[in-house]
């Protein structure tokens, strides 16, 4: 990345919002706390598989289906409690200072989530972050799940920004790789993870936290 982008696109779940508030919900229905990671990763896997076959299902629907596989004994009420918790996630502590830094530096910020736009807006509003984003994009807009290229391009078209003038910020290597395949640059938020650079397009910026990423982006020269 040689110059600063005009638009910064943020993944939301796990990048801006933490899944940790869901963990007690799994324990409350008698599931091990580590089921959280298996459930979410399995939901992403199934969403990817559906998208690869040319189909689309809302992510909440996919997550409900996966929960039925992982915890077949869960009641409808228990399943609703877990999946409904996706609308009550809280931001990572670093999210607000990072977004504030980028907004102060004059960047345009937008959100792009595999979840529904209404749910994402609620998360951002409840977390005190809604005012930082000029637009909230969803996979529903393209009727395809990330990392399909049309998801990123649909959002950029709505923002009237070319792919080369935008970057994707995500805590998921698959999201960074998908954005780069669509022509964007990529910023990877590691939080202790290693990026699979041997198999995926390397990020243009790799940072441990959102604040570190914001600092690096703010230092980029203008075009």
C-alpha positions as CSV (number, residue, x, y, z in Angstrom):
1,X,0.0,0.0,0.0
2,X,1.8,3.1,-1.3
3,X,-0.7,5.8,-0.5
4,X,-3.6,6.2,1.9
5,X,-7.0,4.8,0.8
6,X,-10.0,7.1,0.3
7,X,-12.3,4.5,2.0
8,X,-11.7,2.1,4.8
9,X,-14.1,-0.9,5.0
10,X,-14.4,-2.6,8.4
11,X,-15.4,-6.2,9.0
12,X,-17.6,-6.1,12.1
13,X,-17.9,-9.5,13.8
14,X,-14.6,-10.4,15.6
15,X,-12.9,-7.4,14.0
16,X,-14.8,-4.6,15.7
17,X,-17.2,-6.6,17.9
18,X,-16.1,-9.4,20.3
19,X,-17.9,-12.7,20.5
20,X,-17.0,-13.1,24.2
21,X,-20.5,-12.1,25.5
22,X,-21.9,-15.2,23.8
23,X,-19.7,-17.7,25.7
24,X,-21.9,-17.7,28.9
25,X,-24.9,-18.5,26.7
26,X,-23.3,-21.8,25.6
27,X,-22.5,-22.7,29.2
28,X,-26.0,-21.8,30.3
29,X,-27.4,-24.5,28.0
30,X,-24.9,-27.1,29.1
31,X,-22.3,-26.8,26.3
32,X,-18.6,-26.4,26.8
33,X,-17.5,-22.7,26.6
34,X,-15.1,-23.5,23.7
35,X,-18.2,-24.5,21.6
36,X,-18.4,-20.8,20.7
37,X,-15.4,-21.0,18.4
38,X,-16.6,-24.2,16.8
39,X,-20.0,-22.8,16.2
40,X,-18.9,-19.6,14.6
41,X,-16.2,-21.2,12.4
42,X,-18.7,-23.9,11.3
43,X,-21.2,-21.1,10.4
44,X,-18.6,-19.4,8.3
45,X,-17.7,-22.7,6.6
46,X,-21.3,-23.4,5.7
47,X,-21.9,-19.8,4.4
48,X,-18.8,-20.2,2.3
49,X,-20.0,-23.5,0.9
50,X,-23.4,-22.1,0.0
51,X,-21.7,-19.1,-1.7
52,X,-19.2,-21.3,-3.6
53,X,-22.2,-23.2,-5.0
54,X,-23.8,-20.0,-6.2
55,X,-26.4,-19.8,-3.4
56,X,-27.2,-17.5,-0.5
57,X,-28.7,-17.8,2.9
58,X,-28.8,-15.1,5.7
59,X,-26.0,-15.7,8.1
60,X,-28.3,-15.9,11.1
61,X,-30.2,-18.7,9.4
62,X,-26.9,-20.5,8.7
63,X,-25.8,-20.1,12.3
64,X,-29.1,-21.6,13.5
65,X,-28.6,-24.6,11.2
66,X,-25.1,-25.2,12.5
67,X,-26.2,-25.0,16.1
68,X,-28.7,-27.8,15.4
69,X,-25.7,-30.0,14.2
70,X,-23.4,-29.1,17.2
71,X,-26.1,-29.2,19.9
72,X,-29.0,-31.4,18.5
73,X,-30.5,-31.5,22.0
74,X,-30.9,-27.8,22.3
75,X,-34.4,-26.5,22.5
76,X,-35.8,-23.8,20.2
77,X,-35.7,-21.4,23.1
78,X,-32.0,-22.2,23.9
79,X,-31.1,-21.9,20.2
80,X,-32.9,-18.5,20.0
81,X,-31.0,-17.4,23.1
82,X,-27.6,-18.2,21.6
83,X,-28.3,-16.9,18.0
84,X,-30.1,-13.8,19.4
85,X,-26.9,-13.0,21.3
86,X,-25.3,-12.0,18.0
87,X,-27.4,-8.7,18.2
88,X,-25.9,-8.0,21.7
89,X,-22.2,-8.2,21.1
90,X,-19.9,-5.5,22.6
91,X,-17.0,-3.7,20.9
92,X,-13.4,-4.6,21.5
93,X,-11.9,-2.0,23.9
94,X,-9.6,-0.7,21.2
95,X,-12.4,-0.1,18.6
96,X,-13.5,3.4,19.6
97,X,-10.1,5.0,19.9
98,X,-9.1,3.4,16.6
99,X,-12.2,4.7,14.8
100,X,-11.8,8.1,16.4
101,X,-8.2,8.3,15.2
102,X,-9.2,7.4,11.6
103,X,-12.1,9.8,11.6
104,X,-10.0,12.6,12.8
105,X,-7.5,11.9,10.1
106,X,-10.2,12.4,7.5
107,X,-10.8,8.8,6.3
108,X,-14.2,7.7,5.1
109,X,-15.3,4.7,7.1
110,X,-17.9,2.0,6.2
111,X,-18.9,-1.3,7.7
112,X,-19.4,-4.6,5.8
113,X,-20.7,-7.6,7.7
114,X,-21.9,-11.1,6.9
115,X,-24.8,-10.3,9.2
116,X,-27.9,-8.3,8.4
117,X,-27.5,-4.5,8.1
118,X,-30.2,-3.9,10.8
119,X,-28.3,-6.1,13.3
120,X,-25.0,-4.4,12.4
121,X,-26.5,-0.9,12.9
122,X,-27.9,-2.0,16.3
123,X,-24.5,-3.4,17.4
124,X,-22.7,-0.1,16.3
125,X,-25.4,2.0,17.9
126,X,-25.4,0.1,21.2
127,X,-21.6,0.2,21.3
128,X,-21.4,3.9,20.7
129,X,-19.8,3.5,17.3
130,X,-22.5,4.2,14.8
131,X,-21.5,7.8,14.2
132,X,-18.1,6.8,12.8
133,X,-19.6,5.0,9.8
134,X,-21.1,6.7,6.8
135,X,-22.7,3.4,5.5
136,X,-23.4,0.0,6.8
137,X,-23.2,-2.7,4.1
138,X,-24.3,-6.3,4.3
139,X,-24.0,-9.4,2.3
140,X,-27.7,-9.1,1.8
141,X,-27.1,-6.3,-0.6
142,X,-25.2,-8.6,-3.0
143,X,-27.1,-11.7,-2.1
144,X,-23.8,-13.5,-1.6
145,X,-21.5,-14.1,1.4
146,X,-18.0,-12.8,1.8
147,X,-15.5,-13.5,0.5
148,X,-17.3,-13.5,-2.9
149,X,-15.9,-10.5,-4.8
150,X,-19.3,-9.1,-5.6
151,X,-19.9,-8.4,-1.9
152,X,-17.0,-6.0,-1.7
153,X,-17.7,-4.5,-5.2
154,X,-21.4,-3.9,-4.4
155,X,-20.4,-1.8,-1.4
156,X,-17.8,0.1,-3.3
157,X,-20.2,0.9,-6.1
158,X,-22.6,2.3,-3.5
159,X,-19.8,4.5,-2.1
160,X,-18.6,5.5,-5.6
161,X,-15.1,4.4,-4.8
162,X,-12.8,2.3,-7.0
163,X,-11.3,-0.9,-5.5
164,X,-7.8,0.5,-5.7
165,X,-8.9,3.4,-3.5
166,X,-10.3,1.3,-0.7
167,X,-8.9,-1.1,1.9
168,X,-10.5,-3.8,4.0
169,X,-9.7,-4.1,7.7
170,X,-10.4,-7.6,9.1
171,X,-9.4,-10.0,11.8
172,X,-10.0,-12.8,9.3
173,X,-7.4,-13.9,6.8
174,X,-10.1,-15.1,4.5
175,X,-11.7,-11.7,4.5
176,X,-8.4,-9.9,3.7
177,X,-7.7,-12.4,0.9
178,X,-11.1,-12.0,-0.5
179,X,-10.9,-8.2,-0.5
180,X,-7.6,-8.3,-2.2
181,X,-8.9,-10.6,-4.9
182,X,-11.6,-8.0,-5.5
183,X,-9.0,-5.3,-6.0
184,X,-8.9,-3.7,-2.5
185,X,-5.8,-3.5,-0.3
186,X,-5.9,-5.4,3.0
187,X,-5.2,-4.7,6.6
188,X,-5.0,-7.8,8.9
189,X,-5.7,-7.5,12.7
190,X,-3.7,-10.3,14.1
191,X,-4.6,-10.4,17.9
192,X,-2.1,-13.2,18.2
193,X,-3.0,-15.1,15.0
194,X,-0.5,-15.9,12.3
195,X,-1.5,-15.0,8.7
196,X,-1.4,-17.9,6.3
197,X,0.8,-16.0,3.8
198,X,1.9,-19.3,2.1
199,X,-1.6,-19.8,0.7
200,X,-3.3,-16.4,0.8
201,X,-2.5,-13.0,-0.6
202,X,-0.4,-11.2,2.1
203,X,-2.0,-8.2,3.8
204,X,-0.6,-4.7,2.9
205,X,-0.6,-3.9,6.6
206,X,-0.5,-6.4,9.5
207,X,-1.2,-5.0,13.0
208,X,-1.8,-6.6,16.3
209,X,-4.7,-4.3,17.2
210,X,-7.1,-1.9,15.6
211,X,-5.2,1.0,17.2
212,X,-1.9,-0.1,15.6
213,X,-3.7,-0.4,12.3
214,X,-5.2,3.1,12.6
215,X,-1.7,4.5,13.4
216,X,-0.2,2.8,10.3
217,X,-3.0,4.0,8.0
218,X,-2.8,7.5,9.3
219,X,0.9,7.6,8.4
220,X,0.3,6.8,4.8
221,X,1.0,9.6,2.4
222,X,-1.9,11.2,0.4
223,X,-2.1,10.4,-3.3
